Amino acid sequence: MTAEQMKERLEKHYPQSTIEVFDLTGTQDHWEVFVESTVFAGMTRIQQHQNVMACFGPELKTGEVHALSIKTKIKS
């Protein structure tokens, strides 16, 4: 999965949000994502991160995405 593919998927789940994707190792399997979205309003930080992880469920299960560091923020 490429950084662009990850960003496109996040943009589908979180329209009108600020999204950044970083390949931490250059191997396209260790990622850091930042999502600032109004969708997170009313969610705990854990719920926000679970919500983002759900976007990549199949890839996390197969190991295509081996590591995913998540940073979230509620967009005001």
N, CA, C and O atoms as a GROMACS GRO file, in nm:
protein
  304
    1MET      N    1   0.085  -0.117   0.000
    1MET     CA    2   0.000   0.000   0.000
    1MET      C    3   0.090   0.124   0.000
    1MET      O    4   0.184   0.133   0.079
    2THR      N    5   0.060   0.216  -0.088
    2THR     CA    6   0.140   0.338  -0.099
    2THR      C    7   0.081   0.448  -0.010
    2THR      O    8  -0.032   0.438   0.038
    3ALA      N    9   0.160   0.550   0.011
    3ALA     CA   10   0.115   0.665   0.090
    3ALA      C   11  -0.008   0.728   0.025
    3ALA      O   12  -0.102   0.769   0.094
    4GLU      N   13  -0.008   0.736  -0.107
    4GLU     CA   14  -0.122   0.796  -0.178
    4GLU      C   15  -0.248   0.711  -0.160
    4GLU      O   16  -0.356   0.765  -0.142
    5GLN      N   17  -0.234   0.579  -0.166
    5GLN     CA   18  -0.349   0.491  -0.144
    5GLN      C   19  -0.405   0.506  -0.002
    5GLN      O   20  -0.526   0.507   0.018
    6MET      N   21  -0.315   0.517   0.093
    6MET     CA   22  -0.359   0.536   0.232
    6MET      C   23  -0.433   0.668   0.247
    6MET      O   24  -0.539   0.675   0.310
    7LYS      N   25  -0.376   0.773   0.189
    7LYS     CA   26  -0.439   0.905   0.199
    7LYS      C   27  -0.576   0.906   0.132
    7LYS      O   28  -0.671   0.962   0.186
    8GLU      N   29  -0.587   0.843   0.015
    8GLU     CA   30  -0.715   0.837  -0.056
    8GLU      C   31  -0.820   0.764   0.028
    8GLU      O   32  -0.935   0.807   0.034
    9ARG      N   33  -0.782   0.655   0.092
    9ARG     CA   34  -0.876   0.581   0.174
    9ARG      C   35  -0.922   0.665   0.294
    9ARG      O   36  -1.040   0.668   0.328
   10LEU      N   37  -0.828   0.733   0.357
   10LEU     CA   38  -0.863   0.818   0.470
   10LEU      C   39  -0.953   0.934   0.426
   10LEU      O   40  -1.045   0.972   0.498
   11GLU      N   41  -0.926   0.990   0.309
   11GLU     CA   42  -1.009   1.100   0.258
   11GLU      C   43  -1.152   1.054   0.231
   11GLU      O   44  -1.245   1.133   0.246
   12LYS      N   45  -1.171   0.928   0.193
   12LYS     CA   46  -1.306   0.875   0.172
   12LYS      C   47  -1.380   0.862   0.304
   12LYS      O   48  -1.499   0.891   0.312
   13HIS      N   49  -1.309   0.818   0.408
   13HIS     CA   50  -1.371   0.801   0.540
   13HIS      C   51  -1.387   0.933   0.615
   13HIS      O   52  -1.477   0.948   0.698
   14TYR      N   53  -1.300   1.027   0.587
   14TYR     CA   54  -1.299   1.154   0.659
   14TYR      C   55  -1.296   1.271   0.560
   14TYR      O   56  -1.194   1.339   0.547
   15PRO      N   57  -1.408   1.294   0.490
   15PRO     CA   58  -1.410   1.404   0.393
   15PRO      C   59  -1.394   1.539   0.464
   15PRO      O   60  -1.434   1.555   0.580
   16GLN      N   61  -1.337   1.634   0.395
   16GLN     CA   62  -1.316   1.769   0.446
   16GLN      C   63  -1.235   1.769   0.575
   16GLN      O   64  -1.262   1.845   0.668
   17SER      N   65  -1.136   1.682   0.578
   17SER     CA   66  -1.047   1.671   0.694
   17SER      C   67  -0.904   1.700   0.653
   17SER      O   68  -0.870   1.698   0.534
   18THR      N   69  -0.822   1.727   0.751
   18THR     CA   70  -0.680   1.742   0.728
   18THR      C   71  -0.616   1.605   0.749
   18THR      O   72  -0.632   1.544   0.854
   19ILE      N   73  -0.544   1.557   0.648
   19ILE     CA   74  -0.487   1.422   0.654
   19ILE      C   75  -0.342   1.427   0.606
   19ILE      O   76  -0.311   1.486   0.502
   20GLU      N   77  -0.255   1.364   0.684
   20GLU     CA   78  -0.116   1.350   0.646
   20GLU      C   79  -0.075   1.205   0.665
   20GLU      O   80  -0.117   1.140   0.761
   21VAL      N   81   0.006   1.154   0.574
   21VAL     CA   82   0.053   1.015   0.580
   21VAL      C   83   0.204   1.015   0.563
   21VAL      O   84   0.258   1.078   0.472
   22PHE      N   85   0.274   0.944   0.653
   22PHE     CA   86   0.419   0.936   0.648
   22PHE      C   87   0.463   0.790   0.646
   22PHE      O   88   0.418   0.710   0.728
   23ASP      N   89   0.551   0.755   0.554
   23ASP     CA   90   0.613   0.623   0.549
   23ASP      C   91   0.736   0.631   0.642
   23ASP      O   92   0.833   0.698   0.609
   24LEU      N   93   0.730   0.564   0.755
   24LEU     CA   94   0.834   0.579   0.856
   24LEU      C   95   0.965   0.511   0.823
   24LEU      O   96   1.070   0.553   0.872
   25THR      N   97   0.962   0.407   0.740
   25THR     CA   98   1.084   0.330   0.714
   25THR      C   99   1.122   0.322   0.566
   25THR      O  100   1.230   0.272   0.533
   26GLY      N  101   1.035   0.371   0.479
   26GLY     CA  102   1.061   0.360   0.335
   26GLY      C  103   1.025   0.224   0.277
   26GLY      O  104   1.053   0.197   0.161
   27THR      N  105   0.963   0.138   0.358
   27THR     CA  106   0.928   0.003   0.314
   27THR      C  107   0.779  -0.014   0.287
   27THR      O  108   0.734  -0.123   0.252
   28GLN      N  109   0.703   0.093   0.302
   28GLN     CA  110   0.558   0.094   0.277
   28GLN      C  111   0.482  -0.007   0.361
   28GLN      O  112   0.382  -0.064   0.317
   29ASP      N  113   0.530  -0.030   0.484
   29ASP     CA  114   0.453  -0.114   0.576
   29ASP      C  115   0.454  -0.060   0.720
   29ASP      O  116   0.384  -0.114   0.806
   30HIS      N  117   0.531   0.046   0.746
   30HIS     CA  118   0.532   0.114   0.876
   30HIS      C  119   0.490   0.258   0.851
   30HIS      O  120   0.559   0.335   0.784
   31TRP      N  121   0.373   0.294   0.906
   31TRP     CA  122   0.312   0.422   0.872
   31TRP      C  123   0.279   0.505   0.996
   31TRP      O  124   0.258   0.452   1.105
   32GLU      N  125   0.276   0.635   0.974
   32GLU     CA  126   0.220   0.727   1.071
   32GLU      C  127   0.116   0.810   0.997
   32GLU      O  128   0.143   0.863   0.889
   33VAL      N  129  -0.003   0.821   1.054
   33VAL     CA  130  -0.107   0.902   0.992
   33VAL      C  131  -0.156   1.006   1.092
   33VAL      O  132  -0.163   0.980   1.213
   34PHE      N  133  -0.190   1.122   1.040
   34PHE     CA  134  -0.251   1.228   1.119
   34PHE      C  135  -0.384   1.261   1.054
   34PHE      O  136  -0.391   1.287   0.934
   35VAL      N  137  -0.491   1.258   1.134
   35VAL     CA  138  -0.624   1.290   1.083
   35VAL      C  139  -0.688   1.392   1.177
   35VAL      O  140  -0.703   1.366   1.297
   36GLU      N  141  -0.726   1.506   1.122
   36GLU     CA  142  -0.800   1.608   1.196
   36GLU      C  143  -0.938   1.616   1.133
   36GLU      O  144  -0.952   1.657   1.018
   37SER      N  145  -1.041   1.576   1.210
   37SER     CA  146  -1.174   1.562   1.152
   37SER      C  147  -1.284   1.596   1.252
   37SER      O  148  -1.268   1.576   1.373
   38THR      N  149  -1.394   1.647   1.200
   38THR     CA  150  -1.512   1.670   1.283
   38THR      C  151  -1.579   1.538   1.322
   38THR      O  152  -1.657   1.534   1.417
   39VAL      N  153  -1.550   1.431   1.249
   39VAL     CA  154  -1.608   1.299   1.277
   39VAL      C  155  -1.574   1.255   1.419
   39VAL      O  156  -1.650   1.180   1.481
   40PHE      N  157  -1.461   1.300   1.471
   40PHE     CA  158  -1.414   1.256   1.602
   40PHE      C  159  -1.484   1.325   1.719
   40PHE      O  160  -1.461   1.287   1.834
   41ALA      N  161  -1.568   1.422   1.693
   41ALA     CA  162  -1.638   1.493   1.801
   41ALA      C  163  -1.718   1.393   1.884
   41ALA      O  164  -1.795   1.314   1.830
   42GLY      N  165  -1.701   1.398   2.015
   42GLY     CA  166  -1.773   1.308   2.105
   42GLY      C  167  -1.706   1.174   2.126
   42GLY      O  168  -1.754   1.094   2.207
   43MET      N  169  -1.597   1.147   2.056
   43MET     CA  170  -1.525   1.020   2.071
   43MET      C  171  -1.408   1.038   2.167
   43MET      O  172  -1.347   1.145   2.174
   44THR      N  173  -1.376   0.931   2.241
   44THR     CA  174  -1.254   0.932   2.319
   44THR      C  175  -1.136   0.915   2.224
   44THR      O  176  -1.155   0.881   2.107
   45ARG      N  177  -1.016   0.938   2.273
   45ARG     CA  178  -0.897   0.922   2.190
   45ARG      C  179  -0.886   0.777   2.142
   45ARG      O  180  -0.850   0.752   2.027
   46ILE      N  181  -0.917   0.682   2.229
   46ILE     CA  182  -0.912   0.540   2.190
   46ILE      C  183  -1.013   0.512   2.079
   46ILE      O  184  -0.980   0.442   1.983
   47GLN      N  185  -1.134   0.566   2.091
   47GLN     CA  186  -1.235   0.546   1.987
   47GLN      C  187  -1.190   0.608   1.855
   47GLN      O  188  -1.214   0.551   1.748
   48GLN      N  189  -1.128   0.724   1.862
   48GLN     CA  190  -1.077   0.789   1.740
   48GLN      C  191  -0.975   0.699   1.671
   48GLN      O  192  -0.980   0.679   1.550
   49HIS      N  193  -0.882   0.645   1.749
   49HIS     CA  194  -0.777   0.561   1.692
   49HIS      C  195  -0.834   0.430   1.639
   49HIS      O  196  -0.791   0.381   1.534
   50GLN      N  197  -0.931   0.372   1.709
   50GLN     CA  198  -0.996   0.251   1.661
   50GLN      C  199  -1.069   0.277   1.530
   50GLN      O  200  -1.070   0.193   1.440
   51ASN      N  201  -1.129   0.395   1.519
   51ASN     CA  202  -1.201   0.434   1.399
   51ASN      C  203  -1.105   0.440   1.280
   51ASN      O  204  -1.137   0.393   1.171
   52VAL      N  205  -0.987   0.498   1.301
   52VAL     CA  206  -0.887   0.507   1.194
   52VAL      C  207  -0.833   0.368   1.160
   52VAL      O  208  -0.817   0.334   1.043
   53MET      N  209  -0.805   0.287   1.262
   53MET     CA  210  -0.753   0.152   1.238
   53MET      C  211  -0.850   0.069   1.155
   53MET      O  212  -0.808  -0.012   1.073
   54ALA      N  213  -0.978   0.089   1.177
   54ALA     CA  214  -1.080   0.013   1.103
   54ALA      C  215  -1.070   0.039   0.952
   54ALA      O  216  -1.109  -0.047   0.873
   55CYS      N  217  -1.020   0.154   0.912
   55CYS     CA  218  -1.004   0.184   0.770
   55CYS      C  219  -0.905   0.089   0.703
   55CYS      O  220  -0.911   0.068   0.582
   56PHE      N  221  -0.814   0.033   0.782
   56PHE     CA  222  -0.708  -0.052   0.728
   56PHE      C  223  -0.714  -0.193   0.785
   56PHE      O  224  -0.612  -0.262   0.789
   57GLY      N  225  -0.830  -0.236   0.828
   57GLY     CA  226  -0.847  -0.368   0.888
   57GLY      C  227  -0.788  -0.482   0.806
   57GLY      O  228  -0.707  -0.558   0.859
   58PRO      N  229  -0.826  -0.495   0.678
   58PRO     CA  230  -0.772  -0.606   0.597
   58PRO      C  231  -0.619  -0.602   0.585
   58PRO      O  232  -0.553  -0.706   0.593
   59GLU      N  233  -0.564  -0.483   0.565
   59GLU     CA  234  -0.420  -0.470   0.548
   59GLU      C  235  -0.345  -0.496   0.679
   59GLU      O  236  -0.233  -0.548   0.677
   60LEU      N  237  -0.404  -0.462   0.791
   60LEU     CA  238  -0.342  -0.491   0.921
   60LEU      C  239  -0.344  -0.642   0.948
   60LEU      O  240  -0.250  -0.696   1.005
   61LYS      N  241  -0.451  -0.708   0.906
   61LYS     CA  242  -0.461  -0.853   0.927
   61LYS      C  243  -0.360  -0.930   0.843
   61LYS      O  244  -0.302  -1.028   0.889
   62THR      N  245  -0.339  -0.886   0.719
   62THR     CA  246  -0.247  -0.958   0.630
   62THR      C  247  -0.101  -0.919   0.652
   62THR      O  248  -0.011  -0.988   0.606
   63GLY      N  249  -0.079  -0.808   0.721
   63GLY     CA  250   0.057  -0.761   0.741
   63GLY      C  251   0.104  -0.664   0.635
   63GLY      O  252   0.217  -0.614   0.642
   64GLU      N  253   0.020  -0.636   0.536
   64GLU     CA  254   0.057  -0.536   0.435
   64GLU      C  255   0.087  -0.403   0.504
   64GLU      O  256   0.180  -0.332   0.466
   65VAL      N  257   0.007  -0.371   0.604
   65VAL     CA  258   0.037  -0.259   0.695
   65VAL      C  259   0.079  -0.325   0.825
   65VAL      O  260  -0.003  -0.378   0.900
   66HIS      N  261   0.209  -0.322   0.852
   66HIS     CA  262   0.263  -0.391   0.968
   66HIS      C  263   0.252  -0.306   1.094
   66HIS      O  264   0.220  -0.358   1.202
   67ALA      N  265   0.277  -0.177   1.082
   67ALA     CA  266   0.272  -0.086   1.197
   67ALA      C  267   0.200   0.041   1.155
   67ALA      O  268   0.222   0.094   1.046
   68LEU      N  269   0.114   0.089   1.244
   68LEU     CA  270   0.036   0.208   1.214
   68LEU      C  271   0.032   0.296   1.338
   68LEU      O  272  -0.035   0.264   1.436
   69SER      N  273   0.102   0.406   1.333
   69SER     CA  274   0.101   0.506   1.439
   69SER      C  275  -0.005   0.609   1.402
   69SER      O  276  -0.006   0.660   1.290
   70ILE      N  277  -0.093   0.641   1.496
   70ILE     CA  278  -0.207   0.727   1.466
   70ILE      C  279  -0.206   0.849   1.555
   70ILE      O  280  -0.189   0.839   1.677
   71LYS      N  281  -0.226   0.965   1.494
   71LYS     CA  282  -0.245   1.089   1.567
   71LYS      C  283  -0.376   1.148   1.517
   71LYS      O  284  -0.397   1.160   1.396
   72THR      N  285  -0.464   1.183   1.609
   72THR     CA  286  -0.594   1.239   1.571
   72THR      C  287  -0.619   1.369   1.645
   72THR      O  288  -0.562   1.396   1.750
   73LYS      N  289  -0.707   1.449   1.586
   73LYS     CA  290  -0.746   1.576   1.645
   73LYS      C  291  -0.887   1.606   1.601
   73LYS      O  292  -0.924   1.581   1.486
   74ILE      N  293  -0.966   1.660   1.692
   74ILE     CA  294  -1.104   1.699   1.657
   74ILE      C  295  -1.095   1.834   1.587
   74ILE      O  296  -1.040   1.931   1.640
   75LYS      N  297  -1.150   1.839   1.467
   75LYS     CA  298  -1.149   1.962   1.388
   75LYS      C  299  -1.261   2.052   1.438
   75LYS      O  300  -1.376   2.011   1.451
   76SER      N  301  -1.224   2.176   1.467
   76SER     CA  302  -1.326   2.270   1.516
   76SER      C  303  -1.376   2.362   1.409
   76SER      O  304  -1.462   2.446   1.435
   0.00000   0.00000   0.00000
